Amino acid sequence: MKEEEHIIDYILKVTSRKYETKICKSYQNKRAYEKRKKRIDDTIFYCEECKQCWSIVTKAIDTGGFRIYPSGNMPSIGKKRKKCVYCTKKEINEN
């Protein structure tokens, strides 16, 4: 009859380095977004005048250097309040 494995032997086997790296690798892949230099939410702003979210992007993505997202597509909760480029141009032209 085969003896059952002792609880201490089982714990030592499960907590071995090989087993830990196998489990931790899946967690590292899930957290890859945390290693970015900029978080996406830090680059998206909410304009209170036109009530739309906008962000500064490279000119390779959008020729204007910024992108305005259609209202209703982007939640405004937690976004920094900052006037968009259109609203600042309107303000300058009015003065």
C-alpha positions as CSV (number, residue, x, y, z in Angstrom):
1,M,0.0,0.0,0.0
2,K,1.3,3.4,-1.0
3,E,1.8,5.9,1.8
4,E,0.0,9.3,1.5
5,E,2.2,12.3,1.1
6,H,2.8,14.2,4.3
7,I,1.3,17.7,4.4
8,I,4.7,19.3,4.8
9,D,6.1,17.5,1.8
10,Y,3.1,18.7,-0.3
11,I,3.6,22.3,0.9
12,L,7.3,22.2,0.0
13,K,6.5,20.8,-3.5
14,V,3.8,23.4,-4.2
15,T,5.9,26.3,-3.0
16,S,8.9,25.3,-5.0
17,R,10.5,27.9,-7.2
18,K,9.5,26.1,-10.4
19,Y,5.8,26.1,-9.4
20,E,5.9,29.7,-8.3
21,T,7.3,31.0,-11.6
22,K,4.7,29.0,-13.5
23,I,1.9,30.7,-11.5
24,C,3.4,34.2,-11.3
25,K,4.0,34.4,-15.1
26,S,0.3,34.4,-15.7
27,Y,-0.1,37.3,-13.2
28,Q,2.7,39.2,-14.8
29,N,1.1,39.1,-18.2
30,K,-2.1,40.5,-16.8
31,R,-0.3,43.4,-15.2
32,A,1.7,44.4,-18.3
33,Y,-0.4,47.6,-18.7
34,E,1.0,48.9,-15.4
35,K,4.5,49.1,-16.9
36,R,3.5,51.8,-19.4
37,K,5.1,55.2,-19.0
38,K,1.8,56.9,-19.4
39,R,-1.6,55.7,-18.3
40,I,-4.3,56.2,-20.8
41,D,-6.5,58.0,-18.3
42,D,-3.8,60.6,-17.6
43,T,-3.8,61.7,-21.3
44,I,-7.6,62.0,-21.8
45,F,-9.3,65.2,-20.6
46,Y,-12.9,66.3,-20.3
47,C,-14.0,69.7,-21.6
48,E,-16.8,71.2,-19.6
49,E,-17.8,73.7,-22.3
50,C,-18.5,71.3,-25.1
51,K,-19.0,68.3,-22.8
52,Q,-16.7,65.9,-24.7
53,C,-13.6,63.9,-23.9
54,W,-10.4,64.7,-25.8
55,S,-6.7,63.8,-25.8
56,I,-3.4,64.9,-27.1
57,V,-2.1,62.4,-29.7
58,T,0.9,62.4,-32.0
59,K,0.5,63.9,-35.4
60,A,1.1,60.5,-37.0
61,I,-2.2,59.3,-35.4
62,D,-4.2,62.5,-36.0
63,T,-3.0,65.4,-38.1
64,G,-4.4,68.0,-35.7
65,G,-2.3,66.7,-32.8
66,F,-5.4,66.0,-30.7
67,R,-8.5,63.8,-30.9
68,I,-12.0,64.5,-29.7
69,Y,-14.1,61.5,-28.8
70,P,-17.8,61.5,-29.6
71,S,-20.0,62.3,-26.6
72,G,-21.4,59.2,-25.0
73,N,-18.5,56.9,-26.0
74,M,-16.1,57.9,-23.2
75,P,-17.1,58.2,-19.5
76,S,-16.1,61.5,-18.0
77,I,-15.9,60.2,-14.5
78,G,-12.3,60.5,-13.2
79,K,-11.0,62.6,-16.1
80,K,-9.1,65.8,-15.6
81,R,-11.1,68.9,-16.5
82,K,-9.3,70.9,-19.2
83,K,-10.6,73.0,-22.1
84,C,-10.2,71.4,-25.5
85,V,-8.4,73.0,-28.4
86,Y,-11.6,74.1,-30.1
87,C,-12.9,75.9,-27.0
88,T,-9.6,77.7,-26.4
89,K,-9.6,78.8,-30.1
90,K,-13.1,80.1,-29.7
91,E,-12.2,82.0,-26.6
92,I,-9.2,83.6,-28.3
93,N,-11.2,84.6,-31.4
94,E,-14.0,86.2,-29.3
95,N,-11.5,88.4,-27.5
